[in-house]
């Protein structure tokens, strides 16, 4: 599990929602998050990588996020482009898909592909 500690908990949670991931309101079952702080936390499944997103209370934020999330789908592309800085990195063989990177609220970049 990857733990991501942030001072921008609501913005980072919304970022994952905007990318199309299921972001639960609470951690049901075993309480995994928050593991390092006393604030809010949730587990986001990004493909095969579970991310423990938690609000920084007494430990410092973990820093910028660098992650490849795979295909987010064409319908999500346009909504992501209206909310976040997005840059096209290249096109696929038949020019029907492209690879992009988006800058999340805490900095860094998240790489994804989408049909264009």
Secondary structure, DSSP 8 states (H G I E B T S, - for coil): -EEEEES-HHHHHHHHHHTT--B-SS--SS--S-SSSSS-EEEEEETTEEEEEEE-SSS-----EEEEEEE--HHHHHHHHHHS-EEEEEE-TTSSEEEEEE--TTSEEEEEEEE-
